């Protein structure tokens, strides 16, 4: 339904095709449209809104991405379109607005709360208003809500790695050990594996290694690997220290006597001190 408002008026029409999956788009050849008004158009007939192009009734949007819902109807006079969400008129803002003279609804940086039923009401005072419903669901690539952290612990201690992820559909978490699924690793009675954590106690040097968390759903995945480093035990004093006596002397000779005591011989060969120290 071409009207004088559709003329190019210094602008150019393009056919625009976009692939959300590949993050690519293509533009067709430019077209200039010149609308010529004839005598017949002055007394043209009136036609009720007629559906020309609409978005499928079930639409999926990705979290933080852009989505556009189309509701294009022809008719004479040119129909006007009103958009509703869950039967309530939409309040437009810098994130949600109308495109194509109201024939499309654009949502920038989609949020989970954008999920719902969208209705376009099209009317032009001829016949009954036309309604079209679109159910919008919001999907999300997995994202970490708890990120795994590197663990440094001494032998005999406890190591805990936590990994939690959100997304829609709900992601499944799988653990990796040294580049292979943890399920293929050698059995370890000291290792407890849950859906969102690995607990190892008591630690031994053999527990040193790389552990990865892979959260996956039908949209995509997120992965993070960390390292468990098992440290050798620090030196430990097992016996109390003994009292030690010292003598200030240069060029002295120290002899160990049969009874285990030390004899210090001064340079003048005079025995000035025996230190009772074993």
C-alpha positions as CSV (number, residue, x, y, z in Angstrom):
1,X,0.0,0.0,0.0
2,X,2.2,2.8,-1.3
3,X,1.4,6.4,-0.3
4,X,3.1,9.7,-0.8
5,X,4.8,9.3,2.6
6,X,6.8,6.4,1.1
7,X,8.7,8.4,-1.4
8,X,12.5,8.4,-1.0
9,X,12.6,12.1,-0.3
10,X,16.4,12.1,-0.6
11,X,16.8,8.7,1.1
12,X,17.5,5.3,-0.3
13,X,15.8,1.9,0.3
14,X,17.9,-1.1,1.0
15,X,17.0,-4.8,1.6
16,X,18.8,-5.6,4.9
17,X,19.4,-9.2,6.0
18,X,21.0,-10.0,9.4
19,X,22.2,-13.2,10.9
20,X,22.2,-13.1,14.7
21,X,24.1,-16.4,15.0
22,X,27.0,-15.4,12.7
23,X,26.9,-11.7,13.7
24,X,26.8,-10.7,10.0
25,X,24.6,-8.6,7.8
26,X,24.1,-8.0,4.1
27,X,22.7,-5.0,2.2
28,X,20.9,-5.4,-1.2
29,X,21.1,-2.9,-4.1
30,X,19.9,0.7,-3.3
31,X,16.5,1.7,-4.6
32,X,15.0,5.2,-5.0
33,X,11.2,5.3,-4.8
34,X,9.3,8.1,-6.4
35,X,5.6,8.2,-5.7
36,X,3.5,10.0,-8.3
37,X,0.0,11.1,-7.3
38,X,-2.7,10.7,-10.0
39,X,-6.2,11.9,-10.2
40,X,-7.4,8.4,-9.2
41,X,-5.6,8.5,-5.9
42,X,-7.5,11.6,-4.7
43,X,-10.7,9.6,-4.7
44,X,-9.1,6.2,-3.9
45,X,-11.1,3.5,-2.0
46,X,-10.5,2.8,1.6
47,X,-9.3,-0.6,2.8
48,X,-9.1,-2.1,6.3
49,X,-5.7,-3.2,7.7
50,X,-4.2,-6.2,5.9
51,X,-1.4,-8.2,7.3
52,X,1.8,-8.0,5.1
53,X,4.7,-9.2,7.3
54,X,4.9,-10.2,11.0
55,X,7.3,-11.8,13.3
56,X,6.6,-15.5,14.1
57,X,4.3,-16.0,17.1
58,X,7.1,-17.5,19.1
59,X,10.3,-15.4,19.2
60,X,13.6,-16.0,21.1
61,X,15.8,-13.1,22.1
62,X,19.3,-13.4,23.6
63,X,20.2,-11.7,26.9
64,X,22.0,-8.3,26.4
65,X,21.4,-8.5,22.6
66,X,18.9,-6.5,20.4
67,X,15.6,-7.9,19.2
68,X,13.1,-6.4,16.8
69,X,9.4,-7.5,16.5
70,X,7.6,-6.7,13.2
71,X,3.9,-6.0,12.7
72,X,3.5,-4.6,9.2
73,X,0.0,-4.1,7.9
74,X,-1.2,-2.3,4.8
75,X,-4.4,-0.4,4.3
76,X,-6.0,2.9,3.3
77,X,-5.7,5.2,5.1
78,X,-2.3,4.1,6.4
79,X,-2.9,2.1,9.6
80,X,-1.6,3.1,13.0
81,X,0.0,0.6,15.3
82,X,-0.1,0.5,19.1
83,X,2.1,-1.9,21.1
84,X,1.2,-3.7,24.3
85,X,3.1,-6.0,26.7
86,X,1.0,-8.4,28.7
87,X,-2.0,-6.3,27.7
88,X,-0.5,-3.1,29.1
89,X,0.6,-0.2,26.7
90,X,4.4,0.0,26.5
91,X,6.2,3.0,27.8
92,X,8.9,3.8,25.4
93,X,12.4,4.8,26.5
94,X,16.0,4.9,25.3
95,X,16.1,1.0,25.5
96,X,12.6,0.2,24.1
97,X,11.2,2.2,21.1
98,X,9.3,1.9,17.9
99,X,10.8,1.6,14.5
100,X,9.6,1.8,10.9
101,X,6.9,4.4,11.8
102,X,5.5,2.1,14.6
103,X,5.5,-1.1,12.5
104,X,8.2,-2.7,14.6
105,X,9.2,-2.8,18.2
106,X,12.9,-2.6,19.0
107,X,14.3,-3.7,22.4
108,X,18.0,-2.9,23.0
109,X,20.1,-4.9,25.5
110,X,17.4,-7.5,26.3
111,X,16.7,-8.4,29.9
112,X,15.0,-11.4,31.4
113,X,12.1,-9.2,32.4
114,X,11.4,-8.5,28.7
115,X,10.0,-12.0,28.4
116,X,6.2,-11.9,27.8
117,X,3.3,-11.5,25.4
118,X,3.6,-8.6,22.9
119,X,0.5,-7.4,21.1
120,X,0.3,-5.0,18.2
121,X,-3.1,-3.4,17.6
122,X,-3.5,-2.0,14.1
123,X,-6.3,0.2,13.0
124,X,-7.2,2.9,10.4
125,X,-10.8,3.7,11.1
126,X,-11.9,1.2,8.4
127,X,-13.3,-2.1,9.7
128,X,-12.2,-3.6,13.0
129,X,-8.8,-3.2,14.6
130,X,-6.4,-6.1,13.9
131,X,-4.5,-7.8,16.8
132,X,-1.4,-9.9,16.5
133,X,0.4,-11.6,19.4
134,X,4.0,-12.5,19.7
135,X,5.4,-14.6,22.6
136,X,8.9,-13.5,23.5
137,X,11.2,-15.7,25.4
138,X,14.7,-14.7,26.6
139,X,17.6,-17.1,26.4
140,X,21.1,-16.6,27.8
141,X,24.5,-18.1,27.1
142,X,25.9,-19.5,30.4
143,X,27.7,-17.0,32.7
144,X,29.5,-17.5,36.0
145,X,27.8,-16.5,39.2
146,X,30.6,-18.1,41.2
147,X,34.0,-18.1,39.4
148,X,36.5,-20.9,40.3
149,X,39.6,-19.7,42.1
150,X,43.2,-20.9,42.3
151,X,43.9,-22.9,45.5
152,X,47.3,-23.0,47.4
153,X,47.3,-25.4,50.4
154,X,49.7,-27.4,52.4
155,X,49.8,-31.2,52.5
156,X,47.2,-32.5,54.8
157,X,44.9,-29.5,54.3
158,X,41.6,-29.2,52.4
159,X,41.0,-27.8,48.9
160,X,37.6,-26.5,47.8
161,X,36.8,-25.4,44.2
162,X,33.4,-23.8,43.7
163,X,31.7,-23.1,40.3
164,X,28.2,-21.9,39.8
165,X,26.6,-20.6,36.5
166,X,23.4,-19.0,35.3
167,X,21.7,-19.0,31.9
168,X,18.6,-20.0,30.1
169,X,18.1,-22.9,29.6
170,X,19.8,-23.8,32.9
171,X,23.4,-24.9,32.2
172,X,24.9,-28.2,33.1
173,X,28.3,-28.1,34.8
174,X,31.0,-30.6,33.9
175,X,34.4,-30.9,35.5
176,X,37.7,-31.3,33.7
177,X,41.0,-32.6,35.3
178,X,44.3,-32.0,33.5
179,X,42.5,-31.6,30.1
180,X,40.3,-34.7,30.4
181,X,36.8,-35.3,31.9
182,X,37.1,-35.8,35.7
183,X,35.0,-38.9,35.3
184,X,37.9,-40.5,33.5
185,X,40.5,-39.6,36.2
186,X,41.8,-42.2,38.6
187,X,39.5,-42.9,41.5
188,X,40.3,-40.8,44.6
189,X,38.5,-41.6,47.9
190,X,39.6,-38.3,49.3
191,X,37.9,-36.3,46.5
192,X,34.2,-35.4,46.7
193,X,32.5,-34.1,43.5
194,X,29.2,-32.3,43.5
195,X,27.3,-30.4,40.8
196,X,29.0,-27.1,41.7
197,X,32.1,-28.0,43.8
198,X,35.1,-30.2,44.2
199,X,36.4,-31.0,47.7
200,X,39.7,-32.8,48.4
201,X,40.9,-33.7,51.9
202,X,43.4,-34.5,53.2
203,X,45.6,-33.2,50.4
204,X,48.7,-35.0,49.2
205,X,51.3,-33.9,46.6
206,X,49.6,-36.0,44.0
207,X,46.5,-33.8,44.1
208,X,48.5,-31.0,42.4
209,X,47.0,-30.3,39.0
210,X,44.6,-28.4,36.7
211,X,40.8,-28.4,37.3
212,X,38.3,-26.9,34.8
213,X,34.6,-26.0,35.1
214,X,32.6,-26.1,31.9
215,X,29.0,-24.8,32.1
216,X,27.0,-25.6,28.9
217,X,23.4,-25.2,27.6
218,X,21.9,-25.3,24.1
219,X,22.9,-21.6,23.5
220,X,26.6,-21.9,24.3
221,X,29.1,-22.5,27.1
222,X,31.5,-20.7,29.5
223,X,34.8,-22.3,30.7
224,X,37.3,-21.5,33.4
225,X,40.2,-23.6,34.7
226,X,42.3,-23.1,37.9
227,X,45.2,-24.8,39.6
228,X,45.4,-26.7,42.8
229,X,49.0,-26.3,44.2
230,X,49.8,-28.6,47.1
231,X,52.7,-27.1,49.1
232,X,55.2,-29.1,51.1
233,X,54.9,-28.8,54.9
234,X,56.9,-25.9,56.5
235,X,59.8,-26.9,58.8
236,X,58.6,-27.8,62.2
237,X,60.6,-27.9,65.6
238,X,59.9,-31.2,67.2
239,X,62.2,-30.7,70.3
240,X,62.7,-27.7,72.6
241,X,65.9,-25.8,72.2
242,X,68.7,-26.2,74.8
243,X,70.5,-23.5,76.8
244,X,73.7,-22.5,75.0
245,X,76.7,-20.7,76.5
246,X,79.1,-18.8,74.4
247,X,82.7,-17.5,74.8
248,X,84.1,-14.4,73.1
249,X,87.4,-15.6,71.7
250,X,89.5,-15.3,68.5
251,X,91.9,-18.0,67.2
252,X,90.7,-20.4,69.8
253,X,90.9,-24.2,69.5
254,X,87.9,-26.3,70.4
255,X,88.4,-29.9,71.5
256,X,85.6,-32.4,72.1
257,X,86.4,-34.4,75.2
258,X,85.5,-38.1,75.8
259,X,82.6,-37.1,78.0
260,X,81.0,-35.0,75.2
261,X,82.0,-31.6,76.7
262,X,83.8,-29.0,74.7
263,X,87.2,-27.6,75.7
264,X,88.2,-24.2,74.5
265,X,92.0,-23.7,74.3
266,X,93.1,-20.0,74.0
267,X,96.1,-18.9,71.9
268,X,98.3,-18.6,75.0
269,X,97.6,-22.4,75.6
270,X,95.9,-21.6,78.9
271,X,92.7,-23.4,79.4
272,X,90.4,-20.6,80.6
273,X,87.0,-22.2,80.1
274,X,85.2,-25.5,79.7
275,X,81.7,-25.1,78.3
276,X,79.4,-27.8,79.6
277,X,77.7,-28.2,76.2
278,X,77.1,-31.5,74.4
